[in-house]
């Protein structure tokens, strides 16, 4: 029996450079929406002192070689300790024997990357044809990763960023000072929404940040932050006024995310809701004009973890051979 590989964060990052992630993650979403995967409900631990959360996501895609179990956490106070906010590990097992084939010590990095890639997939399928400016709400790891991958789906270079703290916004701008992006600090979220055709929200807010009267016709919004029942970034009326709402997992949206919050307020027309994998498989179900408002609600699905972990492990095997 082959030994279990143990991959460090540096090894994982090196392998990822040679992987085209968008089609891989799309494949996972399609399998999920076609019922070709087994994905149990999310396991969750919420902490108060200090504030933090741990998500446990696991499952398998039928016909593939491996299944995955992921533990990923976020502790916002880690910054003051000199530690990354995100931590985590992914365990990859053989579907044939149950043997542990790889331990990916990714420190939460793969979760961050697959989340960013899912965001790019929503832009690929839902963004209007003409994008003059992209709005980023938030200044943390995920907000930065958005610009790391944005060039794969749009050549837009004009970015408007909003953050609660001025120094964090300045740090965000400084982080990209040598990139081709031109990053403007938003004076308000209303200003950001008035300027941007695409808005990506990346915060852990528990009160809405964007309101329906901010949103211009033709806007696409991808909401990434609301991954527990307590979080919300969008005024539910935004989903009510949207022409199309896309969820990465309709079952998960029963318990978390912007769709969950909109349902609580009776602000969702279920006939406008489709699953991301369904949209990827049939793009005709997506945006019909540049005047429509579209919303993607991403709470994170285990198939993303399965696909990216498998790609890293098989990438390692190719390098060894």
C-alpha positions as CSV (number, residue, x, y, z in Angstrom):
1,X,0.0,0.0,0.0
2,X,1.3,3.4,-1.0
3,X,2.2,5.8,1.8
4,X,0.1,8.8,2.7
5,X,1.4,12.0,1.2
6,X,1.6,15.1,3.4
7,X,1.7,18.4,1.5
8,X,2.7,21.7,3.0
9,X,1.2,25.0,2.1
10,X,4.2,25.9,0.0
11,X,4.0,22.6,-1.9
12,X,0.3,23.1,-2.5
13,X,0.8,26.7,-3.8
14,X,3.5,25.5,-6.1
15,X,1.3,22.7,-7.6
16,X,-1.7,25.1,-8.0
17,X,0.3,27.3,-10.4
18,X,0.0,24.6,-13.1
19,X,-3.7,23.9,-12.7
20,X,-6.5,25.6,-14.6
21,X,-9.0,25.8,-11.8
22,X,-12.1,27.3,-13.4
23,X,-13.1,24.3,-15.6
24,X,-12.4,21.9,-12.7
25,X,-14.6,23.7,-10.2
26,X,-17.3,24.1,-12.9
27,X,-17.2,20.3,-13.4
28,X,-17.8,19.9,-9.6
29,X,-20.8,22.3,-9.6
30,X,-22.3,20.5,-12.6
31,X,-22.0,17.1,-10.9
32,X,-23.6,18.5,-7.7
33,X,-26.6,20.0,-9.5
34,X,-27.0,16.8,-11.6
35,X,-27.2,14.8,-8.3
36,X,-24.0,13.0,-9.1
37,X,-22.4,13.8,-5.7
38,X,-23.0,12.9,-2.1
39,X,-22.7,16.0,0.1
40,X,-24.0,15.8,3.7
41,X,-25.1,19.0,5.5
42,X,-22.3,21.3,6.7
43,X,-20.8,20.7,10.2
44,X,-20.3,23.9,12.1
45,X,-18.7,25.1,15.3
46,X,-19.2,28.7,16.4
47,X,-17.1,30.3,19.1
48,X,-17.6,33.4,21.2
49,X,-14.4,33.9,23.2
50,X,-12.6,34.6,21.0
51,X,-15.0,35.0,18.1
52,X,-14.4,32.3,15.5
53,X,-16.0,29.6,13.4
54,X,-15.1,26.2,12.0
55,X,-16.8,24.5,9.1
56,X,-16.6,20.8,8.3
57,X,-17.5,20.0,4.7
58,X,-17.2,16.5,3.2
59,X,-18.5,14.3,0.4
60,X,-17.7,12.6,-2.9
61,X,-18.5,12.7,-6.5
62,X,-19.8,9.4,-7.9
63,X,-17.3,7.7,-10.2
64,X,-14.3,9.6,-9.0
65,X,-11.3,8.1,-7.2
66,X,-11.3,10.1,-4.0
67,X,-13.5,11.6,-1.3
68,X,-12.6,14.5,0.9
69,X,-13.1,15.8,4.4
70,X,-12.3,19.4,5.0
71,X,-12.0,21.3,8.3
72,X,-11.6,25.1,7.8
73,X,-11.8,27.9,10.3
74,X,-11.8,31.6,10.5
75,X,-10.8,33.5,13.7
76,X,-10.8,37.3,13.0
77,X,-8.8,38.1,16.1
78,X,-5.8,36.1,14.8
79,X,-4.4,39.2,13.1
80,X,-3.6,40.7,16.6
81,X,-1.7,37.4,17.4
82,X,0.3,37.6,14.2
83,X,-1.5,34.6,12.7
84,X,-3.6,34.3,9.5
85,X,-7.4,34.5,10.1
86,X,-7.9,31.3,8.1
87,X,-6.7,27.8,9.2
88,X,-7.5,24.4,7.9
89,X,-6.7,21.0,6.5
90,X,-8.2,18.7,3.8
91,X,-8.0,14.9,4.1
92,X,-8.3,12.9,0.8
93,X,-9.3,9.3,0.9
94,X,-9.7,6.5,-1.7
95,X,-13.2,5.8,-2.6
96,X,-12.2,2.2,-3.3
97,X,-10.6,1.3,0.0
98,X,-11.1,4.3,2.4
99,X,-7.4,4.6,2.7
100,X,-6.0,8.0,3.5
101,X,-4.0,9.0,0.4
102,X,-3.1,12.6,1.2
103,X,-3.1,15.2,4.0
104,X,-3.2,18.7,2.6
105,X,-1.9,21.1,5.2
106,X,-3.3,24.1,3.4
107,X,-4.0,26.4,6.4
108,X,-7.3,27.3,4.9
109,X,-5.7,28.5,1.6
110,X,-7.5,26.0,-0.7
111,X,-10.8,27.1,0.8
112,X,-9.9,30.7,0.1
113,X,-8.8,29.9,-3.5
114,X,-11.8,27.7,-4.4
115,X,-14.1,30.4,-3.1
116,X,-12.4,33.0,-5.3
117,X,-12.7,30.7,-8.3
118,X,-16.4,30.1,-7.6
119,X,-16.8,33.9,-7.7
120,X,-15.0,34.1,-11.0
121,X,-17.3,31.4,-12.4
122,X,-20.3,33.5,-11.4
123,X,-18.8,36.5,-13.2
124,X,-18.1,34.4,-16.3
125,X,-21.7,33.3,-16.6
126,X,-23.6,36.3,-15.1
127,X,-21.7,39.6,-15.5
128,X,-22.9,42.1,-18.1
129,X,-20.9,42.3,-21.3
130,X,-19.6,45.8,-20.6
131,X,-17.8,46.2,-17.2
132,X,-16.3,49.6,-16.6
133,X,-15.6,49.1,-12.9
134,X,-15.7,46.2,-10.4
135,X,-16.6,46.9,-6.8
136,X,-15.0,45.0,-4.0
137,X,-16.7,45.2,-0.6
138,X,-14.2,44.2,2.1
139,X,-10.4,44.4,2.4
140,X,-9.4,41.0,3.7
141,X,-7.9,37.8,2.2
142,X,-10.9,37.0,0.0
143,X,-11.1,40.6,-1.2
144,X,-7.5,40.4,-2.3
145,X,-7.9,37.0,-3.9
146,X,-10.6,38.4,-6.1
147,X,-8.1,40.6,-7.9
148,X,-5.7,37.7,-8.2
149,X,-8.1,35.8,-10.4
150,X,-10.2,38.6,-11.9
151,X,-8.1,38.9,-15.1
152,X,-9.2,35.3,-16.0
153,X,-12.8,36.5,-16.7
154,X,-12.6,40.2,-17.5
155,X,-10.1,42.8,-18.6
156,X,-11.6,45.5,-16.5
157,X,-8.8,47.3,-14.6
158,X,-10.9,49.9,-12.7
159,X,-11.6,48.8,-9.1
160,X,-13.6,50.5,-6.4
161,X,-13.0,49.2,-2.9
162,X,-14.9,49.8,0.3
163,X,-13.9,48.9,3.8
164,X,-14.9,49.8,7.3
165,X,-11.5,51.1,8.3
166,X,-9.5,53.6,6.2
167,X,-6.2,52.1,7.1
168,X,-7.3,48.7,5.8
169,X,-8.4,50.3,2.5
170,X,-5.0,52.0,2.2
171,X,-3.3,48.7,2.8
172,X,-5.5,47.1,0.2
173,X,-4.5,49.7,-2.4
174,X,-0.8,49.4,-1.4
175,X,-1.0,45.6,-1.8
176,X,-1.8,46.1,-5.5
177,X,0.4,49.1,-6.2
178,X,2.5,47.2,-8.7
179,X,-0.4,45.6,-10.5
180,X,-2.2,46.9,-13.6
181,X,-5.3,47.6,-11.4
182,X,-6.3,51.2,-10.6
183,X,-8.0,51.1,-7.2
184,X,-10.2,53.8,-5.9
185,X,-11.4,54.0,-2.3
186,X,-15.1,54.3,-2.1
187,X,-16.5,57.2,-0.1
188,X,-19.6,55.1,0.6
189,X,-21.3,51.9,-0.5
190,X,-23.9,53.9,-2.3
191,X,-21.1,55.5,-4.3
192,X,-19.5,52.1,-5.1
193,X,-22.9,50.7,-6.3
194,X,-23.5,53.7,-8.5
195,X,-20.1,53.3,-10.2
196,X,-19.8,49.5,-10.6
197,X,-21.5,47.0,-12.9
198,X,-20.1,44.1,-10.9
199,X,-20.0,44.0,-7.1
200,X,-18.3,41.3,-5.0
201,X,-19.0,41.2,-1.3
202,X,-16.5,39.5,1.0
203,X,-17.3,40.5,4.5
204,X,-18.6,38.7,7.7
205,X,-21.3,41.3,8.2
206,X,-24.3,40.5,10.3
207,X,-26.3,43.6,9.1
208,X,-26.9,44.4,5.4
209,X,-24.3,46.6,3.7
210,X,-25.8,47.0,0.3
211,X,-29.4,48.2,-0.1
212,X,-31.8,47.9,-3.0
213,X,-32.0,51.6,-3.7
214,X,-28.2,51.6,-4.3
215,X,-28.3,49.0,-7.1
216,X,-28.3,50.2,-10.7
217,X,-30.0,48.3,-13.6
218,X,-27.6,45.8,-15.2
219,X,-25.6,45.2,-12.0
220,X,-24.3,41.7,-11.1
221,X,-23.6,41.0,-7.4
222,X,-21.7,38.0,-6.1
223,X,-22.1,37.6,-2.3
224,X,-19.4,35.5,-0.6
225,X,-19.5,36.4,3.1
226,X,-22.8,35.1,4.3
227,X,-21.9,31.5,5.0
228,X,-23.7,31.1,8.4
229,X,-27.3,31.7,9.5
230,X,-26.2,34.9,11.3
231,X,-24.4,36.6,8.5
232,X,-26.0,38.9,5.8
233,X,-24.4,41.4,3.4
234,X,-27.3,42.2,1.1
235,X,-30.7,43.9,1.9
236,X,-33.2,41.1,1.1
237,X,-35.0,43.5,-1.2
238,X,-32.1,43.3,-3.6
239,X,-32.9,39.6,-4.2
240,X,-36.6,40.6,-4.5
241,X,-35.8,43.1,-7.3
242,X,-33.3,40.8,-9.0
243,X,-34.2,39.2,-12.3
244,X,-32.2,36.1,-11.5
245,X,-30.8,34.6,-8.3
246,X,-28.2,31.9,-8.4
247,X,-27.2,29.7,-5.4
248,X,-24.3,27.3,-5.4
249,X,-26.4,25.0,-3.3
250,X,-30.2,25.3,-3.0
251,X,-30.3,22.8,-0.2
252,X,-27.7,24.8,1.8
253,X,-29.7,27.9,1.1
254,X,-32.4,26.6,3.4
255,X,-30.1,27.3,6.4
256,X,-27.5,29.9,5.4
257,X,-26.7,32.7,2.9
258,X,-28.4,35.6,1.3
259,X,-31.2,33.3,-0.1
260,X,-31.9,32.1,3.4
261,X,-32.1,35.7,4.7
262,X,-34.4,36.7,1.8
263,X,-36.7,33.8,2.4
264,X,-37.1,34.8,6.0
265,X,-38.4,38.2,4.8
266,X,-40.5,36.8,2.0
267,X,-38.3,38.6,-0.4
268,X,-37.5,35.7,-2.8
269,X,-39.4,34.7,-6.0
270,X,-38.5,31.0,-6.1
271,X,-39.1,30.9,-9.8
272,X,-36.1,33.2,-10.3
273,X,-33.8,30.9,-8.3
274,X,-31.5,28.4,-10.0
275,X,-28.4,26.5,-9.0
276,X,-25.0,27.4,-10.2
277,X,-24.2,24.0,-11.7
278,X,-27.5,24.1,-13.6
279,X,-26.5,27.5,-15.1
280,X,-23.0,26.3,-16.0
281,X,-24.5,23.3,-17.7
282,X,-27.0,25.4,-19.6
283,X,-25.9,29.0,-20.0
284,X,-29.1,29.9,-21.8
285,X,-30.7,30.0,-18.3
286,X,-28.5,33.0,-17.3
287,X,-28.5,36.7,-18.0
288,X,-30.6,37.7,-20.9
289,X,-29.7,41.4,-21.2
290,X,-27.3,44.0,-19.8
291,X,-30.2,45.7,-18.1
292,X,-31.0,42.8,-15.8
293,X,-30.0,42.6,-12.1
294,X,-28.4,39.3,-11.2
295,X,-27.3,38.0,-7.8
296,X,-25.1,35.0,-7.0
297,X,-25.2,33.7,-3.4
298,X,-22.2,31.5,-2.6
299,X,-22.0,29.6,0.7
300,X,-19.4,27.1,-0.4
301,X,-20.0,23.4,-1.4
302,X,-17.9,20.4,-0.6
303,X,-17.6,19.5,-4.4
304,X,-15.3,22.6,-4.6
305,X,-13.0,21.1,-2.0
306,X,-13.1,17.7,-3.6
307,X,-12.2,19.0,-7.0
308,X,-9.3,21.3,-5.8
309,X,-7.9,18.8,-3.4
310,X,-8.0,16.0,-6.0
311,X,-6.3,18.3,-8.5
312,X,-3.5,19.1,-6.1
313,X,-2.9,15.5,-5.1
314,X,-2.9,14.2,-8.7
315,X,-0.7,17.2,-9.6
316,X,1.8,16.0,-7.0
317,X,1.7,12.4,-8.4
318,X,2.5,13.7,-11.9
319,X,5.4,15.7,-10.6
320,X,6.8,12.6,-8.8
321,X,6.5,10.6,-12.0
